[in-house]
Amino acid sequence: MTSPPPGLTADRLLRRLEWRIVRRLDGRSTGDYRTTYRGTGLDVADIREYMPGDDLRHIDWNVTARMDAPYVREFLEDRELTAWLLLDTTASMGFGPLARHKGHVLTELATTIAYVLVRGGNRVGAMLFGGPGIAGVTVPPGSGRRHVLRIAQALLDGPRKGTGSPTDLSVLLRSAANIARRRGLVIVISDFLSEPGWDKALGLLAQRHEVVCLRVTDPREHELPAAGLMWVEDSETGEQLFVDTDDPMFRERLAKNAEAQSVELSQAIARAGAELHEVSTEDDLVKVLSKIAALRSRRSGGRVVSMAGPR
């Protein structure tokens, strides 16, 4: 990630996000923005028809027998939700326009989500992953505005340059599985440009937690403008390649490779038992978060949605 704008502090960032995003989210008609996470307490909150991906242990066999269709029980959580933000701050996240690259979007997403979750009375922790050779930063779960500021400041102070090695997200995911023992919500924010094998670690994490993946992208990663001959450099390994961006066949191959990677990523995350949402550097985050909330509301029967603030 590249350096934040001069003079930007965690408090200024949060105040700006409150005006630009949170207040607009509060005015949306997507419902009460709490987590869709259901606990494992003893009080039954609801009984509904089984949906693919539901925990088979929650099937109500008596109702299933009467209705001749599988039904599951939903339980009230007996304690507040603990959420973890797993944040990819490796060098590839610095790609995009200087004023709004992928790292900026990650910072705004993570800070906004942390803020709206703590407003709902939940605890939020964060793990920042800077790649091999860079010490990661872990912010233990906490609540309140000051805690959100600690997460925001950790992001503003994060690593700024490549390490000479490609990203391996499985390191972050395995670390999270070891630390986040109590069942909760895990939100992974990354561009998912990683060495292979991370999907297995994600699957292990999803066995215990509800896992939501937010993939941050920039259009220029797969739609290079026709700008003639140029050198392009891998931001993490430093490897350089001389390309002709005026060549339509080159641009077509680039677009096809990007599409194939997107399909492969979607399939890998689905197999792991997590859900995926796309976020572009050109997106309005209010619209993105509202869309995610609406999708998750429909999946949970319209009762609650996630990752926004209370009305």
N, C-alpha and C positions, 0 to 999 in steps of 0.2 A: 504494500500500500504506500502511496505517496503521502507527503506531509499534509496535514490539515491546513485550511486557510489561516493566514496569520491572525493572531488575536482570538481565534475561536477556542473558547473554553467549554468545559462540560456543561456549566450552568447556562451559557449563552446558547449552546446547541439544544439543550432541553427546552429552554424558553421558546426558541424558534420553532421547534417541532410541535410544541403545545399549540402554537397559533396556526402553523401551516397544516398540521395533520390531525392532531388529537381533537381539536375543537370541531373540525369538519367531520371527523368520524362520529363524534357525539350527536351530530345532527342527522346522520344517516338513519334510514328506517330499517336497518338490517337486524334490529332486535337488541337484546341485552348482551353486550360483548363480553361474555365470560367464556371460560374454556369449555369445550365439549367433553373434557375428561370426566369420567365417572369413577367414583372410588370403589373400594372393596369393603365398605362398611356392611353392617347387618341390616340396615333399613332399606327396603326396596323402594326405589323412586318411581319405577315404571316397568311395564311389561309390554314388549313390542315384538313384531315379527322379526325373525332372524334375517340379517343381512350379511353378504359375503365379507369375511374379515372379522366378524364378531367372535369373541372368546367362547369356545364350545363349552367351557365350564359353567357359563352363565345360562345355559339352556334350561328353561322351566319345563320339565318333562310332563308334569300334570296338565299344564295348559296346552302343550304341544299335542298330547294325546287327545284332548277334547276338540281342538281346532283342526286336527289333521294337517298341521303345518308347524314347522319349528318356530318357537317363540323364546326370547331371551329376557332375563331380568336385568334391570339397571339399578345400581345401588347408589345411595347417597354417600358422598365422601365424609368420613367422620373427622377429618382434619383438612386444613387448607391445602391447596395444590402447591407442589414444589415443581417449578419449571427450570429447565436448564437451556441456555443458549450456547450452542456450539458454533463458534465463529471462525471462519477461515480468513486469516489476515496475511496469507502468503502473497508473494510478489505479483502473481497473476491477477490478484484483485485490484491492482493499480491500473489495469487497462481501461481505456475509455477517455472521454473528454476530461481535460484538467479540472474543469469546474464541477464535473459530476461523473467520476469514474466508478467502477464497481465497488471499490472500497468505501466511497462516500455513501453509496446506496446501502451497503451493509451496515454502516454506522447508524444511519437514520432508521433503518428497519429494526436493528437490535435495540436501540434506545427507545424507540416508540413502543415496541412490543413489551419491553421490560417495564416501561412506565404504566401502560394500560393494565398489565397483569398485576402489578403491585397495587394499583388503584382498586382492583377487585379483591384485595385482601390476601393475595397469594405471595409466595416467596419465590425469588428468581436468583439463579446463579448463572455464571458465565465462564466459559473456557475459551481462551483465545489461542489459536494455533498459528504459529508463524513459520512452520516448516522445519526441516532437519537442521540441527545446529543452533536453533533459536529457542531459548527457554520460553515455554508457554506461560501464560498468565491465567490463573484461576481465581475468580471472584466467588467466594462461597455464597450459598443462598442467603438472601436477606430481603427485607421489605422497606418500603418508604422511599421518599424522593431522594434522600441522601444516598441510598444504596444504588439507585438508578444512576446518579451522578458518578459513582465509583466505576460502574460498568462503562459509562460513556467516556470517562477519563482514561480508562485502560485502553479503549479503542483509539482514542486520539494519540496516546503514547505508544501505539503498537509498532511492530517492525516495519521498516520502510524499503528494504531492498531484497533482492534475490539472494539465495544461499549457494547457487551453483548446482543444486540438486532439485529434481522434480518433487512435487508435493505428494505425500502419501497420507490421505485422509484417514486411513485405517488407524494411524497412531492416535489421532484425536478421538475417534469413535471408541477405540478400546480403552483409552484413558477415562472417557466419560462413563463407560460401563462399570469401571472399577470404582469410580467416585459416586455416581448417582445410584445408590443402592435402593433407595425408597422409590416405589412406583410413582411415576409422574409424567409430565409432558416434556419432551425434548424437541427443540427446534434447531435444525441445522441450517445455517446460512452460508452458502459457498457457491463457487462457480463449478464445482465438482470436476475440475481439471486435475486429475490425480492419477497416480500409479494404480494399476488394477488390484483388485482384492478388497477394496474398501466396502463393497456391498455385503460381504460376509459379516464384517464387523457391525454394519448397520442392521443386518438381520438379527444378530444377537442382542443388540440394543432394543430393537422393536419387540422382542419377546417379553420384555419387562415393562417397557414404556410405550406411551403413545408418541410416535415420531412423525414430525412434519418437516419436510425438506423444502427450503426456499432457494431456488437456483437463480443466481444473479448473473445476467448476461449483458453484453453490449452488442448492438447490431453490427458494428465494424469487425467483430470477430468472424463473421461469416459472409459479410457483404462489403468487401474492399472496394473503394472507389477506383475508377480508372485514372491512376496518377502516374503512369509510366513505370520506368525501372526504379526499384528501390530495395534497400536492405530491410529485412524484418528480423527482429530478435526475440527469442524466447526470454520472457522477463525473469524466469526462474533459473534456467540453466545457462543463459547467456549465449546459446547457440544462435548463429546468424545464417540467414538464407537470402540470396539475391533473387528477386522475382520480378516478373513483368506484369504489372497490374492492368496493363492495357489488353492483355491476352484474354479474350472472352472464354476460352476453354479453361484457363487457369481459374478464373472467377467461378465458373460453373462447377469445377471439381471442388473448390473450396466450399461452395454452398452445399453440394451433395454430401461432402464429408461431415459438415456441421449438422446437417439433417440426420445423417446416420448416427452420429454421436448422440443427438437428442433422443432419438428413438431407443437406442441402447440404454441410455441413462434412465429413461422412463420405465423401461422393462425391468432394469436392475432394482430400482427403488420399489416398484410394485412387488417384485419377488421377495424383497426383504420385509415386506409388510408395513411399509411406510407410505406416506402420501407426498406428492410432489406438486409444487406451484412455481411458476416461472415469474421472474421479476426482471424487467429491463431497465437499463440506466435512463431510458427515455420515458418510463412509466410515471404516472401520477400515483404516488404511494397510497393516497386516500382511496383511489379507485381499486388499486391492487388489493389492499387489505379488506375493503368492503366486498370485493369479489370472492376472496378466500373465505371470509366470514359467511357469505351467502351459500357457497358450496358446502361448507362444513355444516351449516344449519340444516340443509336439505338431507345430508347424510345422517344427521342425528335426529331426524323427525321434526325439525323446526323448533326444538325446545330452546337450545342455546347455541351460541356461536363463539368463535375464539379469536384472540389476538386483536382486540380493539378495546375501547373504553366503555364504561357504563354510561348509560344515557343520563 
